[in-house]
Amino acid sequence: MKKAWKWLALLGLAGVLGACGNNEEKKENSGKDELTIVASFYPMYDFTKNIVGDAGKVELLVPAGTDSHDFEPSAKEIAKIQDADALVYNNENMEMWVPEVEDSLEKKDVKIIKATKDMLLMPGGEEDEHNHDHSEEGHHHELDPHVWLAPSLAIKEVEAICDQLSESYPEHAKTFEKNTADYVEKLQKLDSDYSSAFSNAKQKSFVTQHAAFSYLALEYGLNQVPISGVSAEEEPSPARLAELKEFVEKNGIQYIYFEENAKSSVAETLAAETKIKTEVLNPLEGLTQQQMDDGEDYVSVMEQNLKALRKTTDTENPKEENLAPTKEKTVYNGYFEDSDVKDRSLTDWAGNWQSVYPYLENGTLDQVMEYKTKKDSSKTAEEYKAYYETGYQTDVKEIKIKGDKMTFIFDDGTEKSAEYKSAGYKILNYKAGNRGVRFLFEAKGDTDAFKYIQFSDHGVQPEKSGHFHIYYGNESQDALLEEMDHWPTYYPSNLSGMEIAQEMLAH
């Protein structure tokens, strides 16, 4: 509640500042040659500084050495942003305060530049079997914002910032594009160094205290194993040390990577009790003033991170197989008991739905396919797309469900409707060892719509569906149950294609 009141006060002041500010003065100054740009935290600052060069002044909002996860701008800092020409930030899953101040910034004609624009984010949190119920420690995000920690994706962020700044300030576009090209060359060299270092890694798994390196791991074929309950500041308890010792011995761990240099006492305790060494993986969320004064920057710190990681990846680990990620045995993934399954009514799927097939066809889901091949390289992105093309293909572009009535709207604009009744459910066992449930419905009486309908949405009990796969036909329920390759898929009609793609990635 205290936090909520703080935000109300800040927003109120932001409104007053916006109302009292001299908009005419800002208009008069809008033609000045030098821009003033505020960047949220260090990577955004460094990226933007390299793009803008001499065309403007870039200021860092989050003070040097400050944890950017917990940062909330003061009224003075909000005023500072309002006086700038633009704000550059990473993503609202990192800078969670940005949506709260967007309206006031737009009223002051501050351009809001999002580095992850048009990029899909991975699921957030620290969902890992090695957490040992210490999930209250560390930072958690609905979606993982740590995109900049993969050099290949840092390039995309830099290009996105450049594109948006160039669009907002076309008079500086050539300068931005030239500076960006020069900087991207450095980032491409960094990306190449990472790719070369890890393409033939002797082991792929590395253990971190801060689960910030999922993108780095995904982009370069590694496996991040985060463990919580270990702090760089405090010595672990005897019980935690016993757990860690067992974990280290079972999995052949030689290094645990900390966000920053661990206190010497922490390192000594871990070394003495678990025979483990500590190393630093810097998430670059906030360099200290000393580091910046010494000339360190994104590229130099990422080079240090690479050197640190190679202490693990250049060494064989006979027990590494124990660290391989395994598919979680949840109901969503198809692991449940017969007794878990309950009848469901058509109201679970009530609403207006759109087919995802057009988004697959127009390329909106290409990032999803790229993500899938990075997670499982048994298929290329093109092969995944071909697989889903067969699965998603349909000429039913929309489905509306209200009460017992379903209306199918086809590509040519024709509509067919019918009322349906439940025909129970069928549990299916798959070769992979998991299972699925189809919920069956049949049309009441004669209809020119589909006579037989089956829903599958990864749920096994009554609940509102977020998306579904549907099977429809006029032959029989048994004939539909044989269908495994073709499963038209629908999401709510009010979602954009990018929102649907993000939902797919997050689940």
Backbone torsions as a table, in degrees:
resi	resn	phi	psi	omega
1	MET	NA	-39.2	179.2
2	LYS	-61.1	-39.9	178.8
3	LYS	-64.8	-40.1	179.8
4	ALA	-62.3	-43.9	179.1
5	TRP	-64.0	-35.0	178.5
6	LYS	-61.8	-43.0	-179.7
7	TRP	-68.0	-38.5	178.0
8	LEU	-60.8	-40.5	179.5
9	ALA	-65.9	-43.8	-179.8
10	LEU	-64.5	-43.0	-179.6
11	LEU	-67.2	-37.0	177.0
12	GLY	-62.2	-44.2	179.2
13	LEU	-66.3	-37.7	178.0
14	ALA	-61.0	-37.7	178.7
15	GLY	-66.9	-41.4	178.9
16	VAL	-63.7	-44.6	179.1
17	LEU	-60.9	-40.0	179.8
18	GLY	-66.2	-39.0	-177.9
19	ALA	-73.5	-37.4	-174.6
20	CYS	-86.8	-17.6	-177.3
21	GLY	-64.0	150.5	-178.8
22	ASN	-86.1	93.3	-178.6
23	ASN	-63.7	-32.7	-179.8
24	GLU	-63.9	-38.5	179.4
25	GLU	-63.2	-39.7	180.0
26	LYS	-66.2	-39.1	177.9
27	LYS	-62.3	-41.6	-179.3
28	GLU	-63.4	-34.4	-177.2
29	ASN	-86.4	-8.0	-173.5
30	SER	-64.9	-20.4	-179.5
31	GLY	-89.1	3.3	-178.0
32	LYS	-65.9	150.9	-175.0
33	ASP	-69.1	-43.0	-176.1
34	GLU	-89.5	128.4	177.5
35	LEU	-88.9	154.6	170.8
36	THR	-116.0	118.9	-176.0
37	ILE	-124.5	130.1	175.7
38	VAL	-99.8	128.1	176.7
39	ALA	-109.6	137.7	-169.4
40	SER	-63.5	-60.2	-178.7
41	PHE	-139.1	178.5	-160.6
42	TYR	-52.9	-53.9	-178.0
43	PRO	-57.7	-38.9	178.5
44	MET	-64.9	-36.4	177.8
45	TYR	-64.9	-48.2	-177.5
46	ASP	-66.7	-43.8	177.6
47	PHE	-58.6	-49.4	-175.0
48	THR	-66.2	-39.4	179.6
49	LYS	-60.7	-40.0	179.5
50	ASN	-70.9	-29.8	178.2
51	ILE	-75.9	-46.3	-172.5
52	VAL	-75.5	-40.4	-179.6
53	GLY	57.6	-129.5	-177.4
54	ASP	-83.8	0.5	-177.2
55	ALA	-80.1	-7.6	-178.9
56	GLY	-173.2	177.1	179.4
57	LYS	-108.6	125.2	179.4
58	VAL	-108.1	125.8	-178.6
59	GLU	-114.8	140.7	178.8
60	LEU	-88.4	124.6	-177.1
61	LEU	-79.3	-53.5	-178.7
62	VAL	-74.2	120.6	-176.6
63	PRO	-56.0	147.0	-179.9
64	ALA	-52.7	135.6	177.4
65	GLY	79.9	1.8	-178.6
66	THR	-88.7	141.6	175.7
67	ASP	-70.1	111.4	-174.4
68	SER	-71.1	-19.6	177.7
69	HIS	-62.2	-40.1	-173.5
70	ASP	-95.7	1.3	-175.3
71	PHE	-70.3	134.4	171.4
72	GLU	-132.0	126.5	-175.9
73	PRO	-66.8	139.8	174.5
74	SER	-78.2	171.4	177.6
75	ALA	-59.2	-37.6	178.9
76	LYS	-65.0	-39.2	-179.0
77	GLU	-72.5	-34.3	174.6
78	ILE	-63.2	-42.3	177.8
79	ALA	-61.8	-37.0	178.3
80	LYS	-62.1	-42.0	178.7
81	ILE	-66.5	-41.9	-178.5
82	GLN	-62.9	-27.8	179.6
83	ASP	-83.3	-9.5	-178.3
84	ALA	-85.6	168.5	174.7
85	ASP	-82.3	-31.8	-176.7
86	ALA	-152.4	153.4	171.2
87	LEU	-117.1	126.8	175.2
88	VAL	-108.1	125.0	178.2
89	TYR	-136.9	167.0	-175.4
90	ASN	-82.5	-65.2	-175.2
91	ASN	-168.2	146.8	-177.7
92	GLU	-65.3	-11.6	173.1
93	ASN	-78.2	-13.7	174.4
94	MET	-103.8	-61.5	178.2
95	GLU	-89.6	78.7	-172.5
96	MET	-68.1	-11.4	-179.8
97	TRP	-83.2	-15.9	-174.3
98	VAL	-60.5	-48.0	-179.9
99	PRO	-57.5	-27.5	-178.2
100	GLU	-71.6	-23.9	-175.8
101	VAL	-112.9	-0.3	-175.9
102	GLU	-56.2	-46.1	-177.4
103	ASP	-59.1	-45.1	-178.1
104	SER	-66.1	-32.6	179.2
105	LEU	-72.1	-39.4	179.5
106	GLU	-64.7	-36.1	177.8
107	LYS	-65.0	-28.5	178.7
108	LYS	-93.0	8.6	178.9
109	ASP	59.4	37.8	173.6
110	VAL	-88.5	123.2	178.9
111	LYS	-72.9	131.7	-179.1
112	ILE	-105.0	114.2	-174.3
113	ILE	-108.0	117.6	-177.4
114	LYS	-104.6	117.7	-174.5
115	ALA	-67.1	-28.3	-179.0
116	THR	-96.2	19.9	180.0
117	LYS	-53.8	130.2	179.1
118	ASP	66.3	15.1	175.2
119	MET	-106.1	142.8	174.5
120	LEU	-90.6	143.4	179.9
121	LEU	-106.6	150.9	176.8
122	MET	-76.6	160.1	175.0
123	PRO	-57.5	146.6	-178.2
124	GLY	-96.6	-164.5	179.4
125	GLY	85.2	-176.6	179.3
126	GLU	-125.9	59.3	-175.7
127	GLU	-80.5	97.5	-176.8
128	ASP	-151.8	145.3	-176.1
129	GLU	-67.1	-15.0	-177.7
130	HIS	-91.4	10.6	-177.5
131	ASN	-73.0	-25.3	176.9
132	HIS	52.9	40.0	175.1
133	ASP	59.7	31.4	175.2
134	HIS	-109.6	33.2	-170.8
135	SER	-67.8	-11.7	178.8
136	GLU	-75.8	-12.8	-178.8
137	GLU	-93.1	143.0	178.8
138	GLY	93.8	-176.1	-175.9
139	HIS	-107.2	147.0	-178.1
140	HIS	-132.1	140.9	-179.7
141	HIS	-133.7	144.6	175.4
142	GLU	-60.2	-43.8	173.1
143	LEU	-123.0	145.9	-175.6
144	ASP	-77.2	118.0	-176.9
145	PRO	-91.7	-0.1	-168.0
146	HIS	-81.0	44.7	-176.1
147	VAL	-60.1	-39.8	-172.7
148	TRP	-62.5	-15.3	-176.1
149	LEU	-79.7	-3.0	169.6
150	ALA	-107.7	114.0	-178.6
151	PRO	-53.1	-35.7	179.1
152	SER	-61.3	-34.6	179.7
153	LEU	-87.0	-27.2	173.9
154	ALA	-59.4	-36.7	176.8
155	ILE	-58.9	-44.6	179.8
156	LYS	-64.8	-38.1	178.0
157	GLU	-65.1	-44.4	179.4
158	VAL	-60.2	-44.3	-179.9
159	GLU	-66.0	-36.3	178.4
160	ALA	-66.7	-41.3	177.4
161	ILE	-62.6	-45.4	179.8
162	CYS	-59.3	-47.1	-178.3
163	ASP	-59.4	-43.8	-177.2
164	GLN	-71.8	-39.2	176.7
165	LEU	-65.9	-39.4	179.8
166	SER	-65.6	-38.2	177.6
167	GLU	-67.4	-39.6	-178.5
168	SER	-74.4	-34.0	-176.6
169	TYR	-130.8	72.3	-174.7
170	PRO	-59.3	-24.9	179.4
171	GLU	-66.3	-18.2	178.7
172	HIS	-108.9	5.1	-171.3
173	ALA	-57.9	-43.9	-177.9
174	LYS	-62.8	-40.3	177.5
175	THR	-63.4	-46.9	179.6
176	PHE	-59.3	-43.9	-176.2
177	GLU	-68.5	-39.4	177.1
178	LYS	-64.8	-47.0	179.2
179	ASN	-62.0	-40.5	-180.0
180	THR	-64.1	-43.6	179.1
181	ALA	-59.1	-42.6	179.2
182	ASP	-64.6	-42.2	-177.6
183	TYR	-71.9	-39.7	-179.5
184	VAL	-62.2	-31.3	175.3
185	GLU	-57.8	-42.8	178.5
186	LYS	-65.3	-41.4	-179.9
187	LEU	-68.4	-35.0	177.4
188	GLN	-66.1	-37.5	175.5
189	LYS	-63.3	-42.3	177.6
190	LEU	-62.1	-45.2	178.0
191	ASP	-59.6	-43.4	179.3
192	SER	-63.3	-39.8	178.4
193	ASP	-63.4	-41.4	178.2
194	TYR	-65.2	-45.6	-179.2
195	SER	-60.9	-44.2	-179.4
196	SER	-65.1	-41.2	-176.9
197	ALA	-65.1	-35.2	-171.8
198	PHE	-105.8	-4.0	-177.5
199	SER	-64.8	-32.6	178.3
200	ASN	-122.6	40.5	-178.7
201	ALA	-60.2	139.4	179.5
202	LYS	-74.6	-25.0	167.9
203	GLN	-146.0	146.9	-172.9
204	LYS	-100.5	-17.8	-172.6
205	SER	-93.1	136.3	174.1
206	PHE	-134.9	144.6	-172.0
207	VAL	-104.3	125.4	-177.3
208	THR	-121.4	151.4	174.1
209	GLN	-87.5	-23.7	179.2
210	HIS	-120.0	117.3	-173.9
211	ALA	-81.4	62.8	-175.8
212	ALA	-107.9	0.6	-167.2
213	PHE	-112.8	29.1	-179.4
214	SER	-65.2	-40.5	-180.0
215	TYR	-67.8	-42.3	177.3
216	LEU	-57.6	-46.8	-179.5
217	ALA	-62.9	-45.6	-177.9
218	LEU	-63.2	-44.7	-175.3
219	GLU	-68.9	-27.6	-174.3
220	TYR	-118.1	19.5	172.1
221	GLY	70.5	29.2	178.9
222	LEU	-105.1	177.0	-179.6
223	ASN	-130.3	105.4	176.5
224	GLN	-78.2	130.4	177.6
225	VAL	-118.3	94.0	-178.2
226	PRO	-81.7	138.9	172.9
227	ILE	-125.0	132.0	178.3
228	SER	-101.3	177.1	-179.5
229	GLY	81.4	9.3	175.2
230	VAL	-122.1	121.6	-177.1
231	SER	-111.8	146.7	175.1
232	ALA	-75.0	-13.5	-173.0
233	GLU	-100.3	-31.0	-173.1
234	GLU	-124.9	141.4	177.4
235	GLU	-66.9	137.5	178.9
236	PRO	-66.5	152.5	179.3
237	SER	-68.7	161.8	177.4
238	PRO	-56.3	-39.5	179.6
239	ALA	-64.8	-41.9	179.6
240	ARG	-67.6	-38.3	177.5
241	LEU	-60.8	-39.5	178.8
242	ALA	-64.2	-41.6	177.2
243	GLU	-62.2	-45.8	-178.6
244	LEU	-63.9	-39.9	179.8
245	LYS	-61.1	-42.8	179.0
246	GLU	-65.3	-42.3	-179.8
247	PHE	-62.8	-44.6	-179.2
248	VAL	-63.2	-46.6	-177.9
249	GLU	-67.9	-39.7	-178.4
250	LYS	-66.4	-34.3	-171.3
251	ASN	-111.5	4.9	175.8
252	GLY	65.7	34.9	-176.0
253	ILE	-77.7	136.2	176.3
254	GLN	-111.7	-28.9	-177.9
255	TYR	-131.9	142.9	163.5
256	ILE	-114.9	129.7	-177.8
257	TYR	-94.9	122.9	178.8
258	PHE	-98.4	158.6	178.1
259	GLU	-65.5	-32.7	179.5
260	GLU	-147.6	173.5	179.8
261	ASN	-56.7	124.8	177.6
262	ALA	-71.8	150.0	172.9
263	LYS	-53.8	143.3	-178.3
264	SER	-56.4	-35.4	-179.3
265	SER	-66.6	-35.8	177.9
266	VAL	-66.3	-48.0	-180.0
267	ALA	-60.4	-42.8	-179.2
268	GLU	-64.8	-40.7	179.6
269	THR	-64.5	-46.2	179.4
270	LEU	-62.4	-41.6	-179.4
271	ALA	-64.8	-42.7	-176.9
272	ALA	-70.4	-40.3	-172.6
273	GLU	-90.0	-31.7	-174.1
274	THR	-121.0	-1.5	-177.1
275	LYS	59.1	31.1	-178.9
276	ILE	-102.8	153.2	173.9
277	LYS	-109.8	152.4	177.5
278	THR	-109.8	144.7	176.4
279	GLU	-138.2	169.6	-176.9
280	VAL	-109.0	129.8	164.6
281	LEU	-118.8	111.0	-174.7
282	ASN	-87.4	119.4	179.2
283	PRO	-78.5	-1.4	174.4
284	LEU	61.0	24.9	-178.7
285	GLU	-76.2	-20.1	177.2
286	GLY	-170.5	97.7	175.5
287	LEU	-67.9	149.7	175.6
288	THR	-73.2	161.9	177.6
289	GLN	-61.3	-36.2	179.4
290	GLN	-62.5	-42.7	178.9
291	GLN	-61.9	-42.1	179.4
292	MET	-68.3	-39.4	178.1
293	ASP	-63.8	-31.0	179.6
294	ASP	-80.9	0.1	176.5
295	GLY	88.2	10.2	177.1
296	GLU	-73.4	149.4	-179.2
297	ASP	-151.0	-172.7	-177.4
298	TYR	-55.2	-49.1	-176.0
299	VAL	-63.9	-46.9	-176.7
300	SER	-65.6	-38.7	179.7
301	VAL	-70.2	-38.4	177.6
302	MET	-67.4	-29.9	173.3
303	GLU	-66.6	-39.1	176.5
304	GLN	-65.0	-40.8	177.6
305	ASN	-60.0	-41.6	179.3
306	LEU	-62.2	-45.1	179.0
307	LYS	-60.2	-41.0	179.7
308	ALA	-67.0	-43.1	-179.0
309	LEU	-62.8	-35.5	-177.1
310	ARG	-66.6	-17.8	174.6
311	LYS	-62.9	-26.8	175.2
312	THR	-92.7	-51.8	-170.2
313	THR	-71.4	-19.2	177.6
314	ASP	-87.2	3.7	-176.9
315	THR	-119.6	133.2	178.2
316	GLU	-71.6	147.9	177.3
317	ASN	-135.8	102.5	-177.9
318	PRO	-60.7	-19.8	-177.9
319	LYS	-101.0	10.4	-174.2
320	GLU	-60.2	-29.3	-178.1
321	GLU	-55.4	-28.8	179.2
322	ASN	-64.6	-21.1	-176.5
323	LEU	-94.5	-3.8	-177.6
324	ALA	-60.1	135.7	179.4
325	PRO	-64.4	142.0	178.0
326	THR	-122.6	150.8	-179.5
327	LYS	-72.3	128.0	-178.0
328	GLU	-67.9	133.6	-176.3
329	LYS	-88.1	75.5	179.4
330	THR	-106.6	166.5	175.7
331	VAL	-59.4	-40.6	-179.2
332	TYR	-58.5	-36.1	-179.7
333	ASN	-87.6	2.6	173.3
334	GLY	95.9	29.4	178.0
335	TYR	-120.9	111.1	-177.2
336	PHE	-162.3	165.9	176.6
337	GLU	-95.6	155.6	177.0
338	ASP	-54.6	-38.2	-176.9
339	SER	-67.8	-15.8	179.2
340	ASP	-75.4	-20.8	-171.4
341	VAL	-84.9	131.2	178.9
342	LYS	-128.5	153.4	176.7
343	ASP	-60.5	147.9	178.0
344	ARG	-130.2	148.0	179.2
345	SER	-97.4	164.7	-178.1
346	LEU	-62.5	-22.0	-179.3
347	THR	-63.6	-20.0	176.0
348	ASP	-61.7	-23.1	-178.1
349	TRP	-113.0	17.9	-179.4
350	ALA	-62.4	144.3	177.0
351	GLY	133.8	-174.2	177.8
352	ASN	-106.9	128.9	-171.5
353	TRP	-127.0	149.7	177.9
354	GLN	-123.1	145.4	175.9
355	SER	-70.6	143.8	176.9
356	VAL	-88.5	-7.8	-175.9
357	TYR	-55.8	-44.3	178.5
358	PRO	-59.3	-33.2	-179.6
359	TYR	-73.1	-30.2	173.8
360	LEU	-67.8	-41.9	-176.9
361	GLU	-67.8	-37.7	-175.3
362	ASN	-90.2	4.4	174.7
363	GLY	93.1	-2.7	-178.9
364	THR	-61.0	-31.5	-177.0
365	LEU	-93.7	9.5	-178.0
366	ASP	-60.3	-37.4	179.0
367	GLN	-63.6	-32.7	177.4
368	VAL	-64.5	-42.5	179.8
369	MET	-65.6	-39.1	177.6
370	GLU	-63.7	-40.9	178.5
371	TYR	-62.3	-42.6	-178.5
372	LYS	-62.2	-41.2	-178.3
373	THR	-72.6	-27.0	174.8
374	LYS	-71.9	-32.5	177.8
375	LYS	-77.1	-35.3	-177.4
376	ASP	-144.8	101.2	-173.2
377	SER	-80.9	11.1	178.0
378	SER	-65.4	-20.1	174.2
379	LYS	-129.5	147.2	172.2
380	THR	-77.8	167.8	177.5
381	ALA	-59.6	-37.7	178.8
382	GLU	-65.6	-39.0	179.0
383	GLU	-68.9	-38.6	175.1
384	TYR	-61.5	-43.8	-179.0
385	LYS	-61.9	-40.9	178.3
386	ALA	-63.3	-39.5	178.3
387	TYR	-61.8	-46.2	-179.0
388	TYR	-74.7	-23.9	175.6
389	GLU	-62.2	-42.2	175.8
390	THR	-66.1	-43.1	-177.2
391	GLY	-66.8	-44.2	-173.0
392	TYR	-85.3	-17.3	-170.6
393	GLN	-54.1	130.5	179.3
394	THR	-166.8	155.3	172.5
395	ASP	-106.3	8.7	174.3
396	VAL	-94.9	101.8	-173.2
397	LYS	-82.1	-26.2	179.9
398	GLU	-141.8	150.8	173.3
399	ILE	-133.4	130.8	176.0
400	LYS	-116.8	130.3	-177.2
401	ILE	-126.6	122.2	178.2
402	LYS	-142.9	121.7	-176.0
403	GLY	61.2	-127.1	178.1
404	ASP	-93.6	2.1	-172.7
405	LYS	-99.7	133.7	173.5
406	MET	-118.7	133.0	176.9
407	THR	-118.8	126.3	180.0
408	PHE	-105.0	123.8	-180.0
409	ILE	-109.8	120.7	-173.3
410	PHE	-93.1	167.6	-178.5
411	ASP	-57.6	-32.1	-178.6
412	ASP	-85.0	4.2	177.2
413	GLY	93.1	-9.6	178.6
414	THR	-71.8	152.1	179.9
415	GLU	-126.2	143.7	175.0
416	LYS	-134.6	134.8	-176.4
417	SER	-131.2	154.8	174.2
418	ALA	-160.9	158.7	171.7
419	GLU	-96.6	144.2	-173.9
420	TYR	-128.1	152.6	175.3
421	LYS	-124.7	153.1	-178.7
422	SER	-68.1	141.2	175.0
423	ALA	-122.2	24.6	176.8
424	GLY	87.3	-151.9	-179.1
425	TYR	-146.6	164.9	178.5
426	LYS	-136.0	128.3	176.8
427	ILE	-90.7	129.5	-179.9
428	LEU	-113.1	137.3	177.3
429	ASN	-105.1	127.8	-175.6
430	TYR	-102.5	158.3	-178.8
431	LYS	-61.1	-31.4	-177.6
432	ALA	-69.5	-11.3	179.3
433	GLY	104.0	-13.2	176.3
434	ASN	-93.9	-178.2	-172.9
435	ARG	-138.4	167.7	176.4
436	GLY	-142.8	163.1	177.4
437	VAL	-127.0	130.5	171.4
438	ARG	-106.1	130.0	175.6
439	PHE	-100.7	121.7	-167.2
440	LEU	-99.0	139.8	175.9
441	PHE	-139.2	148.2	179.6
442	GLU	-129.5	144.6	179.7
443	ALA	-66.4	143.7	176.2
444	LYS	-85.0	106.6	179.4
445	GLY	79.3	-172.5	-178.6
446	ASP	-70.7	145.4	-179.9
447	THR	-157.1	152.4	172.5
448	ASP	-92.9	0.5	171.3
449	ALA	-84.9	-171.9	-179.5
450	PHE	-72.1	135.7	-178.7
451	LYS	-80.1	-36.0	-175.8
452	TYR	-119.0	134.9	-178.6
453	ILE	-131.3	140.0	172.2
454	GLN	-135.1	132.8	177.6
455	PHE	-107.6	142.8	170.8
456	SER	-139.8	123.5	-178.2
457	ASP	-140.3	22.0	179.0
458	HIS	73.3	1.5	176.4
459	GLY	-100.8	156.1	-178.9
460	VAL	-126.2	-3.7	-179.9
461	GLN	-134.4	164.9	179.3
462	PRO	-55.9	123.2	175.3
463	GLU	-168.9	153.7	178.8
464	LYS	-67.1	129.3	-177.3
465	SER	-82.5	142.4	176.3
466	GLY	-95.7	-25.7	173.5
467	HIS	-163.5	167.1	179.4
468	PHE	-155.5	156.7	167.4
469	HIS	-101.9	142.5	-176.7
470	ILE	-131.4	143.6	176.7
471	TYR	-121.8	131.4	-178.8
472	TYR	-142.9	149.5	-179.9
473	GLY	-177.6	-177.2	-176.0
474	ASN	-123.5	1.3	-177.2
475	GLU	-82.8	-64.4	-179.4
476	SER	-171.3	163.8	174.6
477	GLN	-65.1	-39.7	-179.4
478	ASP	-61.0	-38.3	178.8
479	ALA	-64.4	-39.8	178.4
480	LEU	-66.8	-35.5	-179.5
481	LEU	-65.5	-21.1	178.2
482	GLU	-77.9	-17.7	-176.6
483	GLU	-76.0	118.6	-179.7
484	MET	-121.8	-14.4	-172.6
485	ASP	-102.2	-18.3	-172.6
486	HIS	-124.0	110.4	-175.0
487	TRP	-142.3	77.9	177.1
488	PRO	-47.1	138.0	-170.6
489	THR	-123.9	138.6	-172.9
490	TYR	-131.6	140.3	175.6
491	TYR	-124.7	163.2	-179.4
492	PRO	-54.4	141.9	-176.0
493	SER	-66.4	-19.9	-177.2
494	ASN	-84.8	0.9	178.6
495	LEU	-91.9	143.0	173.4
496	SER	-78.5	169.5	178.1
497	GLY	-61.2	-40.9	179.1
498	MET	-67.3	-35.4	177.5
499	GLU	-66.2	-38.3	176.9
500	ILE	-65.5	-44.3	178.7
501	ALA	-59.5	-41.9	179.0
502	GLN	-65.4	-39.3	175.8
503	GLU	-60.5	-41.9	179.2
504	MET	-62.1	-42.6	-178.8
505	LEU	-68.5	-36.6	-176.8
506	ALA	-73.8	-17.1	-178.1
507	HIS	-122.4	NA	NA
